[in-house]
Amino acid sequence: MSSPESPVTEGDGPDTGTVSPSGLLDVLGVASVVLDATGRIVLWSPQAEELFGYSAGEALGRYAAHVLVHEQHLDLVVKLFSDVMATGQGWAGAFPVRHKDGSTRLVEFRNIRLTDDRGEVYALGLAADQGTVRRLERDVALSTQVVDQSPIGIAVLDTTLRFVSVNPALEHLDGVPSGAHLGRTIREVLPLLDAEALETAAREVLVTGRPLVDRPVVGRTPADPDEDHVWTASLYRLADTLGTALGVALSLVDITEQYRAAVEAEAARRRLALIADASARIGTTLELDRTARELAEVAVPELADIAAVDLLDAVVAGRRSSLGPSEPAVIRALAVRADGESEALAAADPPGQVARYGPDRLVTECVRTGEAVLVAQVKDTDLPRIARSPAAAVLLSRAGVHSYLAVPLIARGEVLGALDLKRTRNPLPFSEDDLLLARELAARAAVQIDNARWYQNARDAALTLQRSLLPSHPPVTGGLEVASRYQPAEATSEVGGDWFDVIPLEGGRTALVVGDVMGSGINAAATMGRLRTATTTLAPLDLDPAVLLEHLDRITRGLKESIATCLYVVHDPASGRCLIANAGHLPPALVRVGRPPALLDLPTGAPLGVGGVAFSTTSFDFAPGDQLVLYTDGLVETRRHCLDERLSTMLALLDDPSRPLDDLCDHLLRTLHQPDNHDDVAVLVARAREVG
């Protein structure tokens, strides 16, 4: 381990204060003895007293050979002494010495001839216990070998945090020779490392004495200047036996591979979590726009900073689409999501907008080939192929789009559109792992989007059929003023079978009908159409309402697995009365002038299609100004409230008989119909008028 002399800086000088034992010589306990030319002891240090047992008073003036040497070694000692004094060449070695207590100890000697200013010669003997010397030599050798052979990079910094020694492992780790470290700071040797933080930590360790273990350090070194590495750094203070700080020891372990493995494992965990999240969040409804929005929300910000979900316009309309090499892609934007404000968001097509992308555009390539398009590092020349227009390309450039990924949405072998992803804030480019994740998300979402698309088309068809079957009537017919509303079911449910009708009869009479076919979808709408046609056919025959319901019951039983409720009312302005029959429907509300609103007390009757149950006709007065409110169960039934409570609420809303009927219909729907109600609603309100 390289360790030159510590550099002397300006201001260094001798310590003039009290010096306490703390160095290597004190650990050795080196004794100093000076002999004159005759071999008498003239100087005797305290360490000599400790090593040999004789005090200065007992040793000074005596022949050293007589005090310290066994008789059998006298001749050898005298000869060695004479040689040193005669030649001036020193002698070193181990020699058995007699201790004052009578024991013999092996002592390491260094003997040197001295000359004073008068030309007199003396012998200086430096001595230390051989066992102590050997132990220290062993410790030093062992420490040196441990440090030099350690696979861990080790360095020692002085109190100014400059390198004083480094081991070969550290040279290999940072790619800087040992000599280029010495006398320099971490910042000077490794400028691409997080040197400031490391030096701050070393300074704190030096001051407090508290070690710092396994602190992560990230950066680049000359050993690998093109790649970031990760190390764990440990720092601890070096001090002498009295605790005086000598510097800081630094150890570095390269954990780049472990770190990358941990990062990859964490990325895999996040990918799995994102896929699980997508499974739970995408496809919560059968609403096409919402399903696309859920996909975009899952992708941002975990996968991209900006996500757009685009479908081919032909696919949205229910047609298959295949693009030739020179054909543009007509795309409908369904959802856009960004992580925060971004000019790239302004460059995206707003949801609902249809845009034409030329055949050279990357999203066109994606939906034409059914293959993902990845541009890991977006260049200025790539932006025109990503953006729809030159103006959009400028916005993408200003937003800092640096990586792009388009993944096709494929379901049941058909390319529906693309998931378009961009990165601006996330500095990392899209990787192959990101591509795999995007494909997985797109595959899962495409099935949900396709389900929503087909459902939307089927629902639109059913709704179109149902609306075509519902009547259009004048606001005044016979002796009645009428208004009606129909509200389809929410997008999360299929079209229902609610209907109403206003049928003019002979003699100024009017038939009012409200019904509800159980079930939903095309079948319910078709059954509703048949029953409405039958009712309009039977009504002019002037049948009693109960008899007319019996005919409808037989017709319904002839329709496969169909059941419906129905109210049939005939108003005669000449008599000022109404006849009504009920087939399992909720009772209408009667609002008389000067009286509180109330539900008509009617026999409930059995639904149409049950059979075997007779219907009955009820008669009631219906004077000018009176109102009759007919409705289907979607207006009042909810999962959270009892039916009686909801009916009472409806009656309370009928407190103003003078309210315009159209306003009353809107008021009832706005107040009573719940957003989460998945049933359609029909409302028909009639008010008797004066007939001149």
C-alpha positions as CSV (number, residue, x, y, z in Angstrom):
1,M,0.0,0.0,0.0
2,S,1.6,3.2,-1.1
3,S,2.2,5.7,1.7
4,P,4.8,8.6,1.1
5,E,5.7,11.1,3.7
6,S,2.9,13.5,4.6
7,P,3.2,16.7,2.7
8,V,4.3,19.7,4.8
9,T,2.0,22.7,4.3
10,E,2.6,26.3,5.1
11,G,2.3,26.9,8.8
12,D,3.4,23.5,9.9
13,G,6.0,23.6,12.7
14,P,7.0,22.0,16.0
15,D,4.5,21.5,18.7
16,T,5.7,23.5,21.6
17,G,3.1,22.3,24.0
18,T,3.3,19.3,26.3
19,V,3.8,16.1,24.3
20,S,2.1,13.0,25.5
21,P,3.2,9.5,24.5
22,S,1.3,8.4,21.4
23,G,3.7,7.3,18.6
24,L,5.3,4.2,17.4
25,L,8.4,4.7,19.5
26,D,6.3,4.9,22.6
27,V,4.6,1.6,21.7
28,L,8.0,0.1,21.3
29,G,9.3,1.7,24.5
30,V,12.7,2.5,22.9
31,A,15.3,3.0,25.6
32,S,18.3,5.3,25.0
33,V,21.7,4.7,26.6
34,V,24.9,6.7,26.0
35,L,28.4,5.3,26.9
36,D,31.7,7.1,27.0
37,A,34.8,5.8,25.2
38,T,35.6,3.5,28.2
39,G,32.2,1.9,28.2
40,R,30.8,3.8,31.3
41,I,27.1,4.8,31.2
42,V,26.8,8.6,31.0
43,L,23.2,9.0,29.9
44,W,20.2,6.8,30.9
45,S,16.6,7.4,29.7
46,P,13.4,6.7,31.6
47,Q,12.7,4.0,29.0
48,A,16.0,2.4,29.9
49,E,15.0,2.2,33.5
50,E,11.7,0.6,32.5
51,L,13.4,-1.9,30.1
52,F,16.3,-2.9,32.3
53,G,15.0,-2.3,35.8
54,Y,17.8,0.0,37.0
55,S,17.2,3.6,37.9
56,A,19.5,6.3,36.6
57,G,21.2,6.6,39.9
58,E,22.0,2.9,39.9
59,A,23.2,2.9,36.3
60,L,25.1,6.1,35.6
61,G,28.9,5.9,36.0
62,R,29.0,2.2,35.9
63,Y,30.4,0.0,33.1
64,A,27.4,-1.0,31.0
65,A,28.9,-4.5,30.4
66,H,29.0,-5.2,34.1
67,V,25.4,-4.0,34.6
68,L,23.7,-5.5,31.7
69,V,25.7,-8.4,30.3
70,H,26.1,-11.9,31.6
71,E,29.7,-12.9,32.4
72,Q,29.9,-15.5,29.6
73,H,29.1,-12.7,27.1
74,L,31.5,-10.1,28.3
75,D,34.3,-10.8,25.8
76,L,31.8,-10.7,22.8
77,V,30.2,-7.4,24.1
78,V,33.6,-5.8,24.6
79,K,34.7,-6.7,21.1
80,L,31.4,-5.4,19.5
81,F,31.8,-2.1,21.5
82,S,35.4,-1.7,20.4
83,D,34.5,-2.3,16.8
84,V,31.8,0.3,16.8
85,M,34.0,2.9,18.5
86,A,37.0,2.1,16.3
87,T,35.3,2.0,12.9
88,G,32.2,4.2,13.3
89,Q,30.1,1.5,11.8
90,G,26.9,0.7,13.7
91,W,25.8,-2.7,14.9
92,A,22.3,-4.0,15.1
93,G,21.0,-7.2,16.4
94,A,19.3,-9.1,19.3
95,F,21.3,-9.8,22.5
96,P,20.4,-11.4,25.8
97,V,20.5,-8.8,28.6
98,R,20.5,-9.3,32.4
99,H,17.5,-7.5,34.1
100,K,17.8,-6.1,37.5
101,D,15.5,-8.8,38.8
102,G,18.0,-11.4,37.6
103,S,16.0,-12.6,34.6
104,T,17.4,-12.6,31.0
105,R,15.6,-10.8,28.3
106,L,16.2,-10.6,24.5
107,V,16.6,-7.0,23.5
108,E,16.9,-5.5,20.0
109,F,19.8,-3.1,19.8
110,R,20.9,-0.4,17.5
111,N,24.5,0.8,18.4
112,I,25.9,4.0,16.8
113,R,29.1,6.0,17.5
114,L,28.6,9.7,18.3
115,T,31.1,12.5,18.2
116,D,30.6,15.7,20.2
117,D,32.0,19.2,19.4
118,R,35.2,18.6,21.2
119,G,36.0,15.4,19.2
120,E,35.1,13.1,22.0
121,V,33.4,9.9,20.9
122,Y,30.5,8.1,22.6
123,A,28.3,5.1,21.9
124,L,24.5,5.5,21.6
125,G,22.5,2.4,22.2
126,L,18.9,2.2,21.2
127,A,17.1,-0.8,22.7
128,A,13.6,-2.3,22.7
129,D,12.2,-5.5,23.9
130,Q,12.5,-8.1,21.1
131,G,9.1,-9.6,21.8
132,T,7.5,-6.1,21.4
133,V,9.5,-5.4,18.2
134,R,8.6,-8.8,16.7
135,R,4.9,-8.3,17.5
136,L,4.8,-4.9,16.0
137,E,6.7,-6.1,12.9
138,R,4.2,-8.9,12.6
139,D,1.2,-6.6,13.0
140,V,2.6,-4.2,10.4
141,A,3.3,-6.9,7.9
142,L,-0.1,-8.5,8.4
143,S,-1.9,-5.1,8.1
144,T,0.1,-4.3,4.9
145,Q,-0.7,-7.7,3.3
146,V,-4.4,-7.5,4.3
147,V,-4.7,-4.0,2.8
148,D,-2.6,-4.8,-0.3
149,Q,-4.3,-8.1,-1.1
150,S,-7.9,-7.0,-0.2
151,P,-10.4,-7.0,-3.1
152,I,-12.0,-4.0,-1.4
153,G,-10.6,-0.6,-2.4
154,I,-9.0,1.0,0.6
155,A,-7.5,4.5,1.0
156,V,-6.2,6.6,3.9
157,L,-6.9,10.4,3.9
158,D,-5.0,12.7,6.2
159,T,-6.7,15.4,8.3
160,T,-6.9,17.7,5.3
161,L,-8.7,14.9,3.5
162,R,-5.9,14.3,1.0
163,F,-4.9,10.8,-0.1
164,V,-1.8,9.5,1.8
165,S,-2.1,5.9,0.7
166,V,-4.2,3.7,-1.6
167,N,-4.2,-0.1,-2.1
168,P,-4.1,-1.9,-5.5
169,A,-7.8,-2.7,-5.4
170,L,-8.7,1.0,-5.3
171,E,-6.3,1.7,-8.2
172,H,-8.2,-0.9,-10.2
173,L,-11.6,0.4,-9.1
174,D,-11.1,4.0,-10.1
175,G,-8.5,3.5,-12.9
176,V,-6.1,6.1,-11.3
177,P,-2.5,5.1,-10.5
178,S,-1.5,5.2,-6.8
179,G,0.9,8.1,-7.4
180,A,-1.8,10.2,-9.0
181,H,-3.8,10.0,-5.8
182,L,-1.2,11.0,-3.2
183,G,-1.5,14.5,-1.8
184,R,-4.7,15.2,-3.7
185,T,-8.4,15.3,-2.6
186,I,-11.2,13.1,-3.8
187,R,-12.6,15.9,-5.9
188,E,-9.3,16.4,-7.6
189,V,-8.8,12.7,-8.4
190,L,-12.4,11.7,-9.3
191,P,-14.3,14.8,-10.5
192,L,-17.1,12.7,-12.0
193,L,-17.9,11.0,-8.7
194,D,-20.3,12.5,-6.2
195,A,-17.1,13.8,-4.5
196,E,-18.7,16.7,-2.6
197,A,-21.0,14.4,-0.7
198,L,-18.2,11.9,0.0
199,E,-15.9,14.6,1.3
200,T,-18.6,16.1,3.5
201,A,-19.2,12.7,5.0
202,A,-15.5,12.1,5.5
203,R,-15.2,15.5,7.3
204,E,-18.0,14.6,9.6
205,V,-16.4,11.3,10.4
206,L,-13.1,13.0,11.2
207,V,-14.8,15.5,13.5
208,T,-17.3,13.2,15.3
209,G,-15.5,9.9,15.2
210,R,-18.7,8.2,14.3
211,P,-18.1,5.7,11.4
212,L,-20.2,5.8,8.3
213,V,-21.0,2.4,6.8
214,D,-22.3,1.4,3.3
215,R,-23.1,4.8,2.0
216,P,-24.0,4.6,-1.7
217,V,-21.9,6.6,-4.1
218,V,-22.8,7.0,-7.8
219,G,-20.6,8.3,-10.6
220,R,-18.0,7.6,-13.3
221,T,-14.3,7.0,-13.0
222,P,-11.4,6.7,-15.5
223,A,-11.7,2.9,-15.2
224,D,-15.1,3.1,-17.0
225,P,-15.8,6.7,-18.1
226,D,-18.8,5.9,-20.2
227,E,-21.0,4.1,-17.6
228,D,-22.3,5.1,-14.2
229,H,-21.1,2.8,-11.4
230,V,-22.4,2.4,-7.9
231,W,-20.2,1.8,-4.8
232,T,-20.8,1.5,-1.1
233,A,-18.4,3.7,0.8
234,S,-17.5,3.1,4.5
235,L,-15.5,5.7,6.5
236,Y,-14.0,5.5,9.9
237,R,-11.6,7.8,11.8
238,L,-8.0,6.7,12.4
239,A,-6.6,7.8,15.8
240,D,-3.5,7.1,17.9
241,T,-3.5,5.5,21.3
242,L,-4.5,8.7,22.9
243,G,-7.4,9.3,20.5
244,T,-5.8,12.0,18.5
245,A,-7.2,12.0,14.9
246,L,-4.7,11.0,12.3
247,G,-7.0,10.9,9.3
248,V,-9.8,8.9,7.8
249,A,-9.9,5.4,6.3
250,L,-12.0,4.9,3.2
251,S,-13.2,1.6,1.8
252,L,-15.1,1.2,-1.5
253,V,-16.9,-1.8,-2.8
254,D,-18.3,-1.8,-6.4
255,I,-21.9,-3.0,-6.2
256,T,-22.9,-2.0,-9.7
257,E,-24.0,-5.5,-10.7
258,Q,-26.0,-6.0,-7.6
259,Y,-27.5,-2.5,-7.9
260,R,-28.5,-3.2,-11.5
261,A,-29.9,-6.5,-10.6
262,A,-31.9,-4.9,-7.8
263,V,-33.1,-2.1,-10.2
264,E,-34.2,-4.8,-12.7
265,A,-36.0,-6.7,-10.0
266,E,-37.7,-3.6,-8.8
267,A,-38.6,-2.7,-12.4
268,A,-40.0,-6.2,-12.9
269,R,-42.0,-5.9,-9.7
270,R,-43.4,-2.5,-10.9
271,R,-44.3,-4.0,-14.2
272,L,-46.2,-6.8,-12.6
273,A,-47.9,-4.3,-10.3
274,L,-48.8,-2.1,-13.3
275,I,-50.2,-5.1,-15.1
276,A,-52.3,-6.1,-12.1
277,D,-53.4,-2.5,-11.7
278,A,-54.4,-2.5,-15.4
279,S,-56.4,-5.6,-15.0
280,A,-58.4,-4.0,-12.1
281,R,-58.8,-0.5,-13.7
282,I,-59.3,-1.1,-17.4
283,G,-62.7,-2.2,-18.6
284,T,-64.7,-1.3,-15.5
285,T,-67.6,-0.4,-17.9
286,L,-68.6,-1.0,-21.4
287,E,-68.2,2.6,-22.3
288,L,-65.7,3.0,-25.1
289,D,-64.4,6.4,-24.2
290,R,-64.1,5.5,-20.6
291,T,-62.2,2.3,-21.3
292,A,-59.7,4.2,-23.5
293,R,-59.3,6.8,-20.7
294,E,-58.6,4.1,-18.2
295,L,-55.8,2.7,-20.4
296,A,-54.2,6.2,-20.7
297,E,-54.5,6.7,-16.9
298,V,-52.7,3.4,-16.2
299,A,-49.9,4.2,-18.6
300,V,-49.1,7.7,-17.1
301,P,-46.8,8.2,-15.4
302,E,-45.6,4.7,-14.7
303,L,-44.8,4.0,-18.3
304,A,-44.9,7.3,-20.2
305,D,-45.2,11.0,-19.5
306,I,-47.9,11.4,-22.3
307,A,-50.2,8.7,-23.5
308,A,-52.9,8.8,-26.2
309,V,-55.3,6.1,-27.2
310,D,-56.4,6.3,-30.8
311,L,-58.7,4.1,-32.8
312,L,-59.2,3.8,-36.5
313,D,-62.3,5.7,-37.4
314,A,-63.7,2.8,-39.4
315,V,-63.3,0.5,-36.4
316,V,-65.2,2.9,-34.2
317,A,-68.0,2.8,-36.8
318,G,-68.1,-1.0,-36.7
319,R,-66.3,-1.6,-40.0
320,R,-63.1,-3.6,-40.6
321,S,-60.1,-1.5,-41.7
322,S,-57.1,-2.5,-43.8
323,L,-54.5,0.0,-45.0
324,G,-52.4,-0.2,-48.1
325,P,-48.8,1.1,-48.1
326,S,-49.8,4.4,-49.6
327,E,-53.0,5.0,-47.7
328,P,-53.3,7.4,-44.8
329,A,-54.8,6.4,-41.4
330,V,-58.0,8.1,-40.4
331,I,-57.8,8.0,-36.6
332,R,-60.3,9.0,-33.9
333,A,-58.7,10.2,-30.7
334,L,-60.4,8.6,-27.7
335,A,-58.2,9.6,-24.7
336,V,-55.1,11.7,-23.9
337,R,-53.3,11.8,-20.6
338,A,-50.2,13.7,-19.5
339,D,-48.1,13.9,-16.3
340,G,-48.5,17.6,-15.5
341,E,-48.7,20.4,-18.0
342,S,-46.9,19.9,-21.2
343,E,-46.8,21.5,-24.7
344,A,-46.8,17.9,-26.0
345,L,-50.4,17.7,-24.7
346,A,-51.4,20.6,-27.0
347,A,-49.8,18.7,-29.9
348,A,-52.1,15.7,-29.3
349,D,-55.5,15.3,-31.0
350,P,-58.2,16.2,-28.5
351,P,-60.6,13.3,-27.6
352,G,-63.4,12.9,-30.2
353,Q,-61.5,14.5,-33.0
354,V,-60.8,12.7,-36.2
355,A,-57.5,13.3,-37.8
356,R,-55.8,12.0,-41.0
357,Y,-52.2,10.7,-40.6
358,G,-50.1,10.3,-43.8
359,P,-48.7,7.0,-44.8
360,D,-45.2,8.1,-43.6
361,R,-46.3,8.7,-40.0
362,L,-45.1,6.3,-37.4
363,V,-48.6,5.7,-36.0
364,T,-49.8,4.9,-39.5
365,E,-47.0,2.3,-39.8
366,C,-48.0,0.9,-36.5
367,V,-51.7,0.3,-37.3
368,R,-50.9,-0.8,-40.9
369,T,-48.4,-3.4,-40.0
370,G,-49.7,-4.4,-36.6
371,E,-46.2,-4.0,-35.2
372,A,-44.9,-1.8,-32.5
373,V,-42.7,1.2,-33.5
374,L,-39.9,2.2,-31.0
375,V,-37.8,5.3,-31.4
376,A,-35.6,5.1,-28.3
377,Q,-33.7,8.4,-29.0
378,V,-35.9,10.9,-30.8
379,K,-34.0,13.2,-33.2
380,D,-35.4,16.4,-34.8
381,T,-35.8,14.5,-38.0
382,D,-38.1,12.0,-36.3
383,L,-40.6,14.6,-35.0
384,P,-42.4,15.2,-38.3
385,R,-43.1,11.5,-38.5
386,I,-44.5,11.4,-35.0
387,A,-46.6,14.6,-35.1
388,R,-49.7,15.0,-37.2
389,S,-48.6,18.4,-38.5
390,P,-45.5,20.7,-38.7
391,A,-47.0,22.9,-35.9
392,A,-47.5,19.8,-33.7
393,A,-43.9,18.8,-34.4
394,V,-42.7,22.2,-33.1
395,L,-44.8,21.7,-29.9
396,L,-43.3,18.2,-29.4
397,S,-39.8,19.7,-29.8
398,R,-40.4,22.4,-27.3
399,A,-41.9,19.9,-24.8
400,G,-38.6,17.9,-25.0
401,V,-40.0,14.7,-26.4
402,H,-36.9,12.4,-26.5
403,S,-38.4,8.9,-26.7
404,Y,-41.4,7.5,-28.6
405,L,-43.3,4.2,-28.6
406,A,-46.4,3.2,-30.5
407,V,-48.0,-0.2,-29.8
408,P,-51.0,-1.6,-31.8
409,L,-54.3,-2.4,-30.1
410,I,-55.1,-5.8,-31.5
411,A,-58.2,-7.8,-30.5
412,R,-59.5,-11.0,-32.1
413,G,-57.0,-10.6,-34.9
414,E,-58.1,-7.1,-35.9
415,V,-56.0,-4.0,-35.4
416,L,-58.2,-1.5,-33.7
417,G,-55.8,1.4,-33.2
418,A,-52.7,2.3,-31.3
419,L,-51.4,3.2,-27.8
420,D,-49.2,6.2,-28.4
421,L,-46.5,6.9,-25.7
422,K,-44.0,9.7,-25.3
423,R,-41.4,10.6,-22.7
424,T,-40.4,14.2,-21.7
425,R,-39.8,14.3,-18.0
426,N,-38.5,10.8,-17.5
427,P,-34.9,11.0,-18.7
428,L,-34.7,7.3,-19.6
429,P,-35.5,6.2,-23.2
430,F,-38.0,3.5,-23.8
431,S,-36.3,0.1,-23.5
432,E,-37.1,-3.4,-24.7
433,D,-38.6,-4.1,-21.2
434,D,-40.9,-1.0,-21.7
435,L,-41.9,-2.4,-25.1
436,L,-42.9,-5.7,-23.5
437,L,-44.9,-4.0,-20.8
438,A,-46.6,-1.7,-23.3
439,R,-47.5,-4.7,-25.5
440,E,-49.0,-6.5,-22.5
441,L,-51.0,-3.4,-21.5
442,A,-52.2,-2.9,-25.1
443,A,-53.2,-6.6,-25.4
444,R,-55.3,-6.5,-22.2
445,A,-56.9,-3.2,-23.0
446,A,-57.6,-4.0,-26.7
447,V,-60.0,-6.8,-25.7
448,Q,-61.8,-4.5,-23.3
449,I,-61.9,-1.7,-25.9
450,D,-63.2,-4.2,-28.5
451,N,-65.9,-5.4,-26.1
452,A,-66.9,-1.8,-25.5
453,R,-66.9,-1.0,-29.2
454,W,-69.2,-3.9,-30.1
455,Y,-71.4,-3.1,-27.1
456,Q,-71.6,0.5,-28.1
457,N,-72.6,-0.4,-31.7
458,A,-75.2,-2.8,-30.5
459,R,-76.6,-0.3,-28.0
460,D,-76.7,2.4,-30.6
461,A,-78.6,0.1,-32.9
462,A,-81.1,-0.8,-30.2
463,L,-81.5,2.8,-29.1
464,T,-82.1,3.8,-32.7
465,L,-84.7,1.1,-33.1
466,Q,-86.3,2.1,-29.8
467,R,-86.5,5.8,-30.6
468,S,-87.9,5.0,-34.0
469,L,-90.7,3.0,-32.3
470,L,-91.6,5.7,-29.8
471,P,-94.3,8.1,-30.9
472,S,-94.3,11.8,-31.7
473,H,-97.5,13.4,-30.6
474,P,-98.9,17.0,-30.6
475,P,-98.9,18.9,-27.3
476,V,-102.7,18.9,-27.5
477,T,-104.9,16.0,-28.5
478,G,-108.7,15.7,-27.9
479,G,-109.4,17.0,-24.4
480,L,-105.8,16.7,-23.1
481,E,-102.7,18.6,-23.0
482,V,-99.8,16.1,-23.0
483,A,-96.0,16.0,-22.6
484,S,-93.6,13.1,-22.5
485,R,-89.9,12.3,-22.0
486,Y,-87.9,9.2,-22.7
487,Q,-84.4,8.8,-21.2
488,P,-82.3,5.8,-22.2
489,A,-80.4,3.7,-19.7
490,E,-76.9,4.9,-18.7
491,A,-74.0,3.8,-21.0
492,T,-73.0,1.1,-18.6
493,S,-76.2,-0.8,-19.3
494,E,-78.1,-1.9,-22.4
495,V,-81.1,-0.2,-23.9
496,G,-84.4,-1.1,-22.1
497,G,-87.9,-1.7,-23.3
498,D,-89.8,1.2,-21.8
499,W,-92.4,2.8,-24.0
500,F,-95.4,5.2,-24.0
501,D,-98.0,6.2,-26.5
502,V,-100.8,8.8,-27.0
503,I,-103.5,7.5,-29.4
504,P,-106.3,9.8,-30.6
505,L,-109.8,8.0,-30.6
506,E,-113.2,8.8,-32.0
507,G,-115.3,11.4,-30.2
508,G,-112.4,13.4,-29.0
509,R,-111.3,10.6,-26.7
510,T,-107.6,9.8,-26.1
511,A,-105.8,6.6,-25.1
512,L,-102.7,7.0,-22.9
513,V,-100.3,4.0,-22.7
514,V,-97.1,3.4,-20.6
515,G,-95.3,0.1,-20.6
516,D,-92.1,-1.6,-19.7
517,V,-90.8,-4.8,-21.3
518,M,-88.6,-6.8,-18.9
519,G,-85.1,-7.3,-20.2
520,S,-82.9,-5.1,-22.3
521,G,-81.2,-4.8,-25.7
522,I,-82.4,-5.4,-29.2
523,N,-84.9,-8.1,-28.1
524,A,-86.6,-5.9,-25.5
525,A,-86.8,-3.0,-28.1
526,A,-88.3,-5.4,-30.7
527,T,-90.9,-6.7,-28.2
528,M,-91.8,-3.2,-27.2
529,G,-92.3,-2.3,-30.9
530,R,-94.7,-5.3,-31.3
531,L,-96.7,-4.4,-28.2
532,R,-97.0,-0.8,-29.3
533,T,-98.1,-1.8,-32.7
534,A,-100.7,-4.1,-31.3
535,T,-101.9,-1.4,-28.9
536,T,-102.3,1.2,-31.6
537,T,-104.2,-1.4,-33.7
538,L,-106.6,-2.5,-30.9
539,A,-107.2,1.0,-29.4
540,P,-109.6,2.2,-32.3
541,L,-111.8,-0.8,-31.7
542,D,-113.2,0.9,-28.7
543,L,-112.5,-2.1,-26.4
544,D,-112.8,-1.9,-22.6
545,P,-109.3,-1.3,-21.2
546,A,-109.3,-4.6,-19.4
547,V,-110.3,-6.5,-22.6
548,L,-107.6,-4.7,-24.5
549,L,-105.0,-5.8,-21.9
550,E,-106.3,-9.4,-22.3
551,H,-105.5,-9.2,-26.0
552,L,-102.0,-7.9,-25.3
553,D,-101.5,-10.6,-22.8
554,R,-102.2,-13.3,-25.4
555,I,-99.9,-11.5,-27.9
556,T,-97.1,-11.3,-25.3
557,R,-97.4,-15.0,-24.4
558,G,-96.9,-15.7,-28.1
559,L,-93.5,-13.9,-28.0
560,K,-90.7,-16.1,-26.7
561,E,-89.9,-15.5,-23.0
562,S,-91.4,-12.0,-22.9
563,I,-93.0,-10.3,-20.0
564,A,-94.2,-6.6,-19.8
565,T,-96.1,-4.3,-17.5
566,C,-98.6,-1.9,-18.9
567,L,-101.1,0.9,-18.0
568,Y,-103.9,1.6,-20.5
569,V,-106.0,4.7,-19.9
570,V,-108.9,6.1,-22.0
571,H,-110.0,9.7,-21.4
572,D,-113.4,11.0,-22.4
573,P,-113.7,14.8,-22.3
574,A,-117.5,14.7,-22.8
575,S,-118.0,12.7,-19.5
576,G,-115.0,14.2,-17.7
577,R,-114.0,10.6,-16.7
578,C,-111.2,8.1,-17.4
579,L,-111.2,4.3,-17.7
580,I,-107.9,2.6,-16.7
581,A,-106.6,-1.0,-16.5
582,N,-103.3,-2.1,-15.0
583,A,-101.1,-5.1,-16.0
584,G,-98.6,-5.2,-13.1
585,H,-97.4,-1.6,-13.5
586,L,-96.8,1.1,-10.9
587,P,-99.9,3.2,-10.2
588,P,-100.1,6.6,-11.8
589,A,-100.2,9.8,-9.8
590,L,-103.4,11.9,-9.9
591,V,-103.1,15.7,-9.3
592,R,-106.5,17.3,-8.7
593,V,-107.0,21.1,-8.4
594,G,-107.1,22.0,-4.7
595,R,-106.1,18.6,-3.4
596,P,-102.7,17.0,-2.6
597,P,-101.3,14.6,-5.2
598,A,-102.0,10.9,-4.7
599,L,-101.4,7.6,-6.3
600,L,-104.5,6.1,-7.9
601,D,-105.8,3.1,-6.0
602,L,-105.9,0.4,-8.6
603,P,-105.9,-3.4,-8.8
604,T,-102.3,-4.2,-9.7
605,G,-103.1,-7.0,-12.1
606,A,-100.5,-9.5,-13.5
607,P,-97.8,-8.5,-16.1
608,L,-98.5,-9.2,-19.7
609,G,-97.3,-12.6,-20.7
610,V,-98.1,-14.4,-17.4
611,G,-101.6,-15.5,-18.4
612,G,-104.4,-16.9,-16.3
613,V,-105.2,-13.7,-14.4
614,A,-108.1,-11.5,-15.2
615,F,-107.7,-7.7,-15.6
616,S,-110.2,-5.2,-14.3
617,T,-111.2,-1.7,-15.4
618,T,-111.4,1.3,-13.0
619,S,-113.2,4.6,-13.6
620,F,-112.3,7.9,-12.0
621,D,-113.2,11.6,-12.5
622,F,-110.8,13.7,-14.5
623,A,-111.9,17.4,-14.5
624,P,-110.3,20.3,-16.4
625,G,-107.0,21.2,-14.7
626,D,-106.5,17.7,-13.2
627,Q,-103.2,16.0,-14.1
628,L,-102.3,12.3,-14.6
629,V,-98.7,11.3,-14.3
630,L,-97.7,7.9,-15.9
631,Y,-94.1,6.7,-15.6
632,T,-92.0,3.5,-15.6
633,D,-90.1,2.1,-12.7
634,G,-86.7,3.5,-13.8
635,L,-88.0,6.9,-12.5
636,V,-88.5,5.9,-8.9
637,E,-86.7,2.6,-8.2
638,T,-83.1,2.6,-6.8
639,R,-81.0,0.2,-4.9
640,R,-80.5,2.5,-1.9
641,H,-84.1,3.6,-1.2
642,C,-87.3,1.8,-0.5
643,L,-90.0,2.2,-3.1
644,D,-92.6,3.9,-0.8
645,E,-90.0,6.6,0.1
646,R,-89.3,7.3,-3.6
647,L,-93.0,7.4,-4.5
648,S,-93.6,9.9,-1.7
649,T,-90.8,12.0,-3.0
650,M,-92.3,12.0,-6.5
651,L,-95.7,13.1,-5.1
652,A,-94.0,16.0,-3.3
653,L,-92.6,17.2,-6.6
654,L,-96.2,17.5,-8.1
655,D,-97.1,20.3,-5.7
656,D,-97.7,22.9,-8.5
657,P,-100.5,22.0,-10.8
658,S,-99.9,25.1,-12.9
659,R,-96.4,24.2,-13.8
660,P,-96.0,23.7,-17.6
661,L,-96.0,20.0,-18.5
662,D,-92.7,20.0,-20.3
663,D,-91.1,21.7,-17.3
664,L,-92.7,19.1,-15.0
665,C,-91.3,16.2,-17.0
666,D,-87.8,17.7,-16.9
667,H,-88.2,18.5,-13.2
668,L,-89.1,14.9,-12.4
669,L,-86.2,13.4,-14.4
670,R,-83.7,15.9,-13.1
671,T,-84.7,15.3,-9.5
672,L,-85.6,11.6,-9.3
673,H,-83.4,9.8,-11.9
674,Q,-80.2,8.7,-10.3
675,P,-76.9,8.8,-12.2
676,D,-76.1,5.1,-11.3
677,N,-79.6,3.9,-12.4
678,H,-79.0,1.4,-15.2
679,D,-82.7,1.4,-16.3
680,D,-84.4,3.6,-18.9
681,V,-87.2,5.9,-18.0
682,A,-90.5,6.9,-19.7
683,V,-92.7,9.7,-18.4
684,L,-96.1,10.7,-19.8
685,V,-98.1,13.6,-18.2
686,A,-101.6,14.6,-19.3
687,R,-103.7,17.6,-18.1
688,A,-107.4,17.8,-18.8
689,R,-108.4,21.0,-20.5
690,E,-111.7,22.8,-21.1
691,V,-113.4,21.7,-24.3
692,G,-115.5,24.4,-26.0
